[in-house]
Amino acid sequence: MSEQITARVIILGSGPAGLSAAIYAARAGLNPIVLQGMQPGGQLTITTDVENYPGFRDVVQGPWLMEQMQAQAEHVGARMMWDTIVDVELSAPPFCLTGDSGVTYLCDALIIATGAQARWLGVDGEAALSGKGVSACATCDGFFYRGRPVCVIGGGNTAVEEALYLTNHSPDVTLIHRRDTLRAEKMLQDRLFAHPRIHVLWNKAVARFVGEGPGGALSGLDLIDTIRGQSSRHPTQGAFVAIGHKPATDLFVGKMPLDEDRYLQVRPGTSLTAIPGVFAAGDVADKVYRQAVTAAGMGCMAALDAERFLQASYG
Ligand SMILES: Cc1cc2nc3c(=O)[nH]c(=O)nc-3n(C[C@H](O)[C@H](O)[C@H](O)COP(=O)(O)OP(=O)(O)OC[C@H]3O[C@@H](n4cnc5c(N)ncnc54)[C@H](O)[C@@H]3O)c2cc1C
């Protein structure tokens, strides 16, 4: 028979949301288990400089910050397990999760903190230059490019919002879009077109991110005109890929309500999902802010909500 592990609270995900939930749940005496998934520490483990997480005057490194959060969670009693969940049964408590290790996990309260991954273009140079000029988050990295020209790639709401945000730092923002119209809401488009420091390169697709020398930083983009097929080089030191995010909710399709973009839905101002005893925190339930500090705050809310639920339901 396969191994079965039971806990009062299970936290699915070990990014800022999951680990903050773990700290609060452990300190409430709930002995939580954190299922870390394929990316222990979450998205911040793939970045370098983090300058906007409160508590640190100087820039800290993303992987270091997440190591500290995990150490804090373990120190107060959370148990980390390196398993990825491949199936969930949420129709009635105890909720049952199946790991790809074959272990099944049972819990009275479940906190889902599986995050959302940025979509990337998947072209040459993009992965190698990520963090060296290529980014998927203007709020996170725009400050590092202050005073310098930057570009944003995309044509939807995310791209327009990122371009507008970057005007806080950059004197010259180029939006690069592969079509001749934007998909973004009209109100956002109006603000974009009216902005004196933003201009748009229409009908251009990025074929390659170009770095300067081996291991060097981004120096430009190779573009292809999507109508005429001509190639050109656009020099830039900062490129923001803004083609949307994919919340990690495949597991929950048909098991709980998702919104039109497949994010988990929570009751506003809480972490409560439609299923009593199941809570959601962080980027998986947040398509607006998607920051480490907001994810951590939502993790705290989820642990407090779970603690109240367990008190009320089981004493
Ligand atoms: C390159 C980059 C740079 C960034 N820089 C900053 C910054 O400077 N400042 C800032 O505030 N934000 C930054 N962000 C955004 C920030 O990382 C996210 O907002 C934050 O990590 C979201 O936290 P989360 O806990 O909701 O999810 P995530 O960090 O995405 O963590 C999700 C967790 O869920 C786990 N998981 C997923 N599916 C499963 C499963 N089936 N079973 C078990 N576990 C699972 C994963 O393994 C992971 O541990 C950056 C993001 C990126 C990609």
The ligand as a MOL file (V3000), in Angstrom:
LIG
                    3D

  0  0  0     0  0            999 V3000
M  V30 BEGIN CTAB
M  V30 COUNTS 53 58 0 0 0
M  V30 BEGIN ATOM
M  V30 1 C 12.4610 36.7030 -12.7060 0
M  V30 2 C 11.5120 37.2250 -11.6520 0
M  V30 3 C 11.8910 38.2890 -10.8550 0
M  V30 4 C 11.0290 38.7640 -9.8750 0
M  V30 5 N 11.4420 39.8000 -9.0980 0
M  V30 6 C 10.6400 40.2360 -8.0960 0
M  V30 7 C 11.0580 41.2990 -7.2390 0
M  V30 8 O 12.1590 41.8420 -7.3920 0
M  V30 9 N 10.1980 41.6740 -6.2630 0
M  V30 10 C 8.9640 41.1090 -6.0840 0
M  V30 11 O 8.2480 41.4850 -5.1590 0
M  V30 12 N 8.5400 40.1230 -6.8990 0
M  V30 13 C 9.3310 39.6740 -7.8920 0
M  V30 14 N 8.9030 38.6860 -8.7300 0
M  V30 15 C 7.5450 38.1620 -8.5400 0
M  V30 16 C 7.5260 37.2000 -7.3400 0
M  V30 17 O 8.5550 36.2380 -7.5220 0
M  V30 18 C 6.1780 36.5220 -7.2500 0
M  V30 19 O 5.1730 37.5060 -7.1300 0
M  V30 20 C 6.1230 35.6100 -6.0280 0
M  V30 21 O 7.1570 34.6530 -6.0740 0
M  V30 22 C 4.7850 34.8880 -5.9520 0
M  V30 23 O 4.8330 34.0590 -4.8350 0
M  V30 24 P 3.8800 32.7990 -4.7160 0
M  V30 25 O 4.2520 32.1710 -3.4110 0
M  V30 26 O 2.4770 33.1710 -4.9390 0
M  V30 27 O 4.2590 31.8260 -5.9280 0
M  V30 28 P 5.6370 31.2720 -6.4800 0
M  V30 29 O 6.7990 32.0210 -6.0010 0
M  V30 30 O 5.4240 31.1430 -7.9480 0
M  V30 31 O 5.7160 29.7960 -5.8550 0
M  V30 32 C 4.8610 28.7740 -6.3000 0
M  V30 33 C 5.2180 27.5040 -5.5700 0
M  V30 34 O 4.2410 26.5100 -5.8610 0
M  V30 35 C 4.8810 25.2840 -6.0930 0
M  V30 36 N 3.9970 24.4440 -6.9000 0
M  V30 37 C 3.4060 24.7430 -8.0870 0
M  V30 38 N 2.6650 23.6850 -8.5020 0
M  V30 39 C 2.8100 22.7210 -7.5620 0
M  V30 40 C 2.3200 21.3810 -7.4230 0
M  V30 41 N 1.5330 20.8120 -8.3600 0
M  V30 42 N 2.6790 20.6700 -6.3300 0
M  V30 43 C 3.4680 21.2200 -5.3570 0
M  V30 44 N 3.9470 22.4900 -5.4380 0
M  V30 45 C 3.6410 23.2020 -6.5310 0
M  V30 46 C 6.1930 25.6640 -6.7840 0
M  V30 47 O 7.1430 24.6110 -6.6810 0
M  V30 48 C 6.5730 26.8980 -5.9680 0
M  V30 49 O 7.2510 26.5050 -4.8000 0
M  V30 50 C 9.7350 38.1810 -9.6990 0
M  V30 51 C 9.3520 37.1070 -10.5060 0
M  V30 52 C 10.2320 36.6180 -11.4660 0
M  V30 53 C 9.8060 35.4600 -12.3340 0
M  V30 END ATOM
M  V30 BEGIN BOND
M  V30 1 1 1 2
M  V30 2 1 2 3
M  V30 3 2 2 52
M  V30 4 2 3 4
M  V30 5 1 4 5
M  V30 6 1 4 50
M  V30 7 2 5 6
M  V30 8 1 6 7
M  V30 9 1 6 13
M  V30 10 2 7 8
M  V30 11 1 7 9
M  V30 12 1 9 10
M  V30 13 2 10 11
M  V30 14 1 10 12
M  V30 15 2 12 13
M  V30 16 1 13 14
M  V30 17 1 14 15
M  V30 18 1 14 50
M  V30 19 1 15 16
M  V30 20 1 16 17
M  V30 21 1 16 18
M  V30 22 1 18 19
M  V30 23 1 18 20
M  V30 24 1 20 21
M  V30 25 1 20 22
M  V30 26 1 22 23
M  V30 27 1 23 24
M  V30 28 2 24 25
M  V30 29 1 24 26
M  V30 30 1 24 27
M  V30 31 1 27 28
M  V30 32 2 28 29
M  V30 33 1 28 30
M  V30 34 1 28 31
M  V30 35 1 31 32
M  V30 36 1 32 33
M  V30 37 1 33 34
M  V30 38 1 33 48
M  V30 39 1 34 35
M  V30 40 1 35 36
M  V30 41 1 35 46
M  V30 42 1 36 37
M  V30 43 1 36 45
M  V30 44 2 37 38
M  V30 45 1 38 39
M  V30 46 1 39 40
M  V30 47 2 39 45
M  V30 48 1 40 41
M  V30 49 2 40 42
M  V30 50 1 42 43
M  V30 51 2 43 44
M  V30 52 1 44 45
M  V30 53 1 46 47
M  V30 54 1 46 48
M  V30 55 1 48 49
M  V30 56 2 50 51
M  V30 57 1 51 52
M  V30 58 1 52 53
M  V30 END BOND
M  V30 END CTAB
M  END
